[in-house]
Structure formats: structure tokens, C-alpha cells
Amino acid sequence: MKVTEINADDLSQTNGLAEAALLDAIKHQRQLALMFELDNADDRTRLVNLMGNLDAVVTVAGNTVQTLVNEAALPVLEQQLSRQFDHNVLAKGVAAIRQQHEIHWQAGRFDFNVTAKPLIYGILNVSPDSFYDGGRYHDMDSVLKRAGEFAQAGVPVVEIGGQTTRPHFTEITPETEIQRVMPYIKAIKAQYPDLGIAVDTYKLPVMKAVLDEGVDIINDVNAFTDNPEKLPLLASSNVGLLTMHESRAREYDNLTTAMTDFFKTNLDALKHAGIDEQRIALDEGIGYAKVADGYQDFTMMRNINQFLPFERPIMIAISRKGFGHKLFGLAKEDRLSVTLIAEAYMYLHGGRILRVHDIEETKQLVTLLDTIEGSYWFPDRTEMHQ
């Protein structure tokens, strides 16, 4: 009696359409192919019925049961195997496979298991010209009040931005940016020591300054490779890196292929510099296309699952952005509903970090979607949820 995973690399050696479809489901649709070996016929029948409750694809050949199951169903599968089979061999085997597929983001003082719990990441822009909340957080009282709201809501990370990168932005000097963000970083660290601090910056001097202050994450819209001094600096630290695909100066024939090539090259460069892959998260760069809020942004919302094979956390960073105006003429104050709809789509297709302005609504979105995805019908369902 045992369970093993059918490896995607083995499937990639075949050329049939069915095998290609199965491989795509495993790589891009958060499906796992499992093979159970059970000598007892009653055990096989019990397992087939169990997988039916999970709406999984099942085949039986001899003493082997093969199944294609949604990744979100694994905790339920593990629990039911433990309940329905006398030996814990199968449950432990599924638990081991599930743990192998967990995605972690090591960021400064933190190790975020974003598979077990998605990361909601609060935006706190202190730049007066930020596209949504520019000028709202302009002094110590307002900044600390907002940071306190994040902490009270259980948000693990607050991201401080001192330089907007909205379309047609005006660049400020590194010195001005440092003067703008540093007092708030120090104050938040002192008042909310358990709150992770990220800084949104693409400037080397700012990175040096905030690293000295002990921040946990740096978010670079230039993907850390525009200045050769960045990589050795970051390699000598333990911060998490959020690396972004930026396309304001790019033309594409095949967008998904080009983005895949970009992230592969970028990850290779970061790892070659000595940065552990576990420290890196990806941002598709929605809102940074050559045509702001255009068709490319919607394509990048849709194709987020194409980057799951990198096995790195993918950020959903679309909060209140201009696509809501492009489609519906909505002012930035009225874009919450369309933001949540688009975030829900991207979350269900693999995004695990949500960078947002609206915390409570995002928490509700995540809780509801996780509840739906993890809900399967069993006679003991009431007992299971007690």
C-alpha cells in the first residue's frame, strides 16, 4: 500500500495530445497526478469512491489507482485517507507530496508559506503623486495610523513607497526618496515590530539605505538587473526580492513566451549572483505595458498560471489600477468591485501574494474562495468542520 506522484518530467517525454493535456493540467492548472498501489480490492473501491467525492479523474488497472486531483483538495484527501483507512501510510504519503509542492518566500525575518496561507500585502504610499492614495499619508500621524490598521487586521507586510512609478511619473532624487521614506520605516519598526516592511524602489542608494535599516522586502520595477551593483548588494543581505516584468518600452509577438523568457533570464541572473531562489517572488507588471491599461494588461491577468512552473510566489498587483477606468469609466474611488473581480480570477489561477489598498475586502475574498475551493461533500462534513 503506497502512493506516489506521477512526475511531469516523465509525461513531457511523450507526444500524444492526451499526455500533453495532462502535462498542461499539472504544470498550469494546479493539478496533481497520483498513483496508489493497493492489493486489497475493497481498499481500491473505497479509494475510488473517495476520489469521486473529490470530483477527481480516476482510472483503475489491476492493483493500481491513478487519479488527477486539484491541489486545493489535498488537505481534504489527506484527512479522509486517515479516517477511512486503518493504516496511515496513504495519508502520510499524500502529506509528504503536499509538502513537496509548498511554495515559500523567505523575506528578511520571515518565511511565508504562501501555499498554506496567501500573503495579503498592504500598500502605504507616502509619495504625494501616487496614482491612488497620493497625499493621503503625508505625516507621521497618518502613516502610523494606517500601519496600525494593517497590524490590527493581521496583515503581515506593509509596503512603503516614496517614488511613484505611475505612467509619465516625475523622478525624484535618491536623496529625496530616502528622506521621504526613512522616518516612516524607523517609526513603523519601533511601534509595530512584528510587521514586515517592504520598500518599493528601483534606486541603488535607496536600497542601500533601507537595507541598513533592516527592511524585509525590496520591490524593484526594474527587476534588479539595470544596475550591476544591485545584485552583489542584495546577495549579501537576506531580504525578499519582488522582481517585476516591465514592458513600457517593449513590443511583443507572443506575450506569454516573452514573459517566460524574461523571468527565466531574470531568475538565472539573480541566482547566479548568489541570491537564493527561495527569496524571490514574481510580479507580471500589470499597469506597466507600453499602452497603459490596455489589452496587454488583461492578457497578463489571464495568463498568470503560465508562470506557475517557476515555482515562485506570484504577486497580484492590480489594486484600483486604471483598467477599471478603461473598461467602465470608473474613477479610482469606484474601482473596488472590479479590482476584487480581477483579483479573484488571478487568485484562482495561482497568484498567492495580493498587494492591495483594501484589506478587509481582500481578506473576505480570500476566505470565501479558499472555503469554496476546499469544500467537498462527505457524510461527516459537519464533524469535519467542527
N, C-alpha and C positions, 0 to 999 in steps of 0.2 A: 504494500500500500504506500504510494508516494505521489507527489505532484511536482511537475517540473514546468518550466516556461519554454514555449516554442520560440526560439530565437529569431529575431527579424533578419539577422545576417544570413541565416540558413535559407530563409524564404527568398532573399534577394538573389540567390543563385539560379532561380527558376525564371522562365519566360512567359508562362501562361497568364491569361487575363485574371483568372480566379486567384492565382497566387499574388499577382500584382495588386489586386483589390484588397486582399488580406494584409499584405505588407503596408498598404496605404492606411488601412484602419489602425494598424499597430503603431505606425510612425506618427500619424497626423490626427487621429480621432480618439486618442486616449483609450484604446482597446488593448487588452492583453490576451494572448493565446496561451492556454494552459492545457497540459496533458496529465490526466490522472490515470494511474495504473492500479486497478482493483481486481483482485482474484475472486471475490465473492459477488455473485450475481445480484443479491439483494442490495449490497452496497452500491453497485453500479446503478440500479434502479432508483435508489434513494438519492444518489448524486444527480442523476438526470432530472428527477423531479425538482430538486433544489435549484438547479441551474434554470429550469423552466420558470421558477418563481422570480429569478433574476432577469428574465427576458433575454437570456443568453443563447447564442448559437451553440448547438451541441451535436456531436457525432459520436457514435459508438462502434468500435471494431474490436472484437474479441474482448480482452480484459481492459481495453484502453478507452477512456472517455476524453475526447478533445472538446474544448469549448473556447468561445470568444466572448469575453466578458468586459463590461465597462470598468475602467479603473475606479470610478466612484463607488462601484458595488463591492470592492474588495473587503472593506471592513465588515459589511453585512455577510459576505460569503465566509469570511474567517469566523465570525460569530456563529453562524449556522452550522458550519462544519464541526465546531467544538460542541454544539448542542446535539447534533444528530448522529455523530459517530463516536464510538466508545473510545477510540484512540485519538490522541491529539496530533497525530503525525500530519494529517492533511491540513489542519488549521495552522499548525506551526509552519508547514511548508508555504502556505499562502501568505502568512505573516512575513516570512523571510523574503518572498518575491515582492510583496508590497513595499517593504523597507528598501529593497534594492532600487525601486523606482522613485523614492522620495527625492525631491529637489530641495537643496539647502542653499541659502545665501549667507555666507559668512561676511559680516559687515561690522568692523570695529569691535565693539564689546558684545555683539550679538551674533547668534546663529539662528537664522529664521528658517524653519521648516515650512516652506510655502506650500508644500503638498498637503500637509496636515492642517495648516491654517493659512489662508491667504493673508497677505500683508496690506493693510489699509494705511496709506501714507499721506499725511496731511500737508497741504500747501500753505506756506506762510510767506508771501512775497512782501518784502519791505522796500521794493523799488516803487517810486511814485508813478511810473508809467507802465506797470504791469497791465496786461490786457483786461483782466477781470477785477482784481482787487487792488489795483494801483492806488496808493494814497490812503488806503483804509487802515493799514498798520504802519503808522508813521512815528510813533513814540514808544517809550518803554512800557507804559501802562497798557496800551492797546496790544502790543506784541505779547507781553506776558499773560494778558487776559486770554488771548487766543491760544497760546501754548497751553495754558491751564485747561481750556476747554478740550483740547486734544487729549491731554493727560487724563482728564476726568472721563472721557469717552473710551479710554483704553486704546488709543491709537499708539502704536509702538514707535513711530518715526514722524518727526516734523521736518519738512524741508524748507530751508531759508534761502530765498533768492534775492540778491541785491542788484542784479543786472537782467533786465527783461531781454528775451530773445524773440519777442513777437515780430511779425513781418515788419520790415522797414524800421527796426529799432535803432535808437541812438546809443552808441557805445560810450561807456564811461571809462575812466582810467582805473587800473587795478587799485591804485591808492584810494580812490573814492569808494570803490566797491568794498574794500577792506574796512574802511571807516564806517561804511553803512551797515555791514553785517556783524562785525566782530563784537560790538557791545551786546547785541541780542544773543549771540551764541553763548557768551560768557554768562549772561543773566539766566538764560534758559537752563544751562548746565547746572548753575547754582541752585535754582529754585525747583527744577524738575530733573533730578539726576538720573532717573530711570527712563527718561525719554530719549530715544535715539535721535541724533541730529544729522541731517543731510544738508549739504550745501550745493546749490545749483550754480555752477561756474565753469567757464571754459578757459579762464586766465591762470597761467602758471603762478604768478606771485600770490594770487588769492588762494590757490591750492596750498601753497607752502604755508601761508599764514593760518589757514583753518586746520591744516594737519597738525601744526604746532599746538593748536588749541584743543586737539583731541576729538574732532568730529568723527562720526562713524561711517558716513557715506559721502561720496562726491559724484555728482550728476553732471556729465560733460556732453553738451550737444555736439561737440566736435570729436567725440569718440576717443579722446586721449592720444590720438596719433598725429595731431597737427604740429606738435612741438616735441622735438626729440628729448627734451629734458623732463617731460611729464612721466614717462614710463619708469625710469630709474627712481624718481621721487616716490611714485606710488608703490613700486615694488618693495621699497624699504619701509612701507607702512603696513597697517593691517585693515585699512578702510575698505568698505564695499565700493565697487565701481558700477555705475549705471552708464552703459555705453550706448550711444544713440546713432541710429542711421539717419543722416541728414541729407536732403536731396534738393535743396533750393537751387543748386547750380547743375543738376543732373537731368539728362534725358534718358528714357528707358524704352527698350523694345519689349523685354519680358521683365516685369517688375519683380515678381517673386524670385526668379533666378538671380537677378542683380542683387536683391537684398540678401539672399542666401550667400552669394559670393562675398558681399560686403561683410556680413557678420563672421563668415569663416576666416577671411583675411584679418579682420579686426581681432577676433579671439586669438588667432595664431600669433599676432604681434604682441598682444598683452601677455600671453602665456610664455612666449619666447623671452620677454623681458623679466620673467621670474614672478609674475603675478598668478597666484593660484586661481584656477578656473572657478573654484567654489566662491570666490569673491566677486564674480562678475554677474550682472543682470543686464538684460537687453531691453531697449526701447526702440520701437519701429520708427518713431519720429513723425507721428501723425500731427499735421499742422505745420510741417517743415518742408512741404513739397514746393516745387517751382511755382505752381499756381496755388496760392493759399486757399485752403478749404475746398479744393476741387476734387475731381473724380478720383485722383490718386489716394486721397485720404480714405475714401470709402473702400477702395481696394485693399488698403492696408488694414482696415478694420476686419475685412473678410478673411484675409489670408494669414492671420495671426497663427493659426495652427500649423502652418507650413514651417515654422521655426521651432516647433517642439523637439525635433530630433537633436537640436543643440543641447538639450537637457539643462538649460539655464532658465531661471525665472524670467518671465516676460512681463514688462510693465504695461498697464493700460493707462495712458496719459492723455485723456481726451476731455477732461472736465471743463465744461462751459465753453468749449472751443467754437470756432466760427462756422463749423458745418451746420449748426443749428440755425444760423442766420442765412447761410447759403440755400438751404432747402426750404425753410419756413419763414424767413424774415424775422426770426426771433432776436430780441435784444438779449444781451448777455445775462441780464437778471432773470430772463424767462426760459433759460435753456436747461434747467434741471431735468425735466422729463426726458428730453431727447438724449441728454448725457447718460441717464440711467439706462435707457433702452439700448444704446450703443455699448455701454459698459457691460450690460448683461450678455449681449451677443459675444463680446470678446472674452468675457469671463468663462462662458460655457465652452468656448473653443480654446481655452488653455492659458489665458492671462492670469497671473497669480499675484501681481502687485497692482494695487489700484491707487493711483496718485490723484487725490481729489480735494475739492473745496468743501464738499457737503458730506460730513462724516456720518451723521445718524442715518441719512437716507441710504448711503452706501452700505452701512452695516446691515440695514434691513434687506437690501438687495442680496448681499452675500448669504445671509442667514436663510432667506427664503429659497434661493437657488440651491444651496447646499442641502436643505431639507428635501426639496423636490428630487434632486439627483440621487440622494441616498435613501429614498423611500421605496421599498419593495414589499409586496404583500405576503405575509406569513400569518398563520393562525395565531401565533403567540406575539403578534405585533405590539399589543398593549403592554404585555410584560416586558418586551424588548426595550420600550421607550421609558420605562419607569426608572 
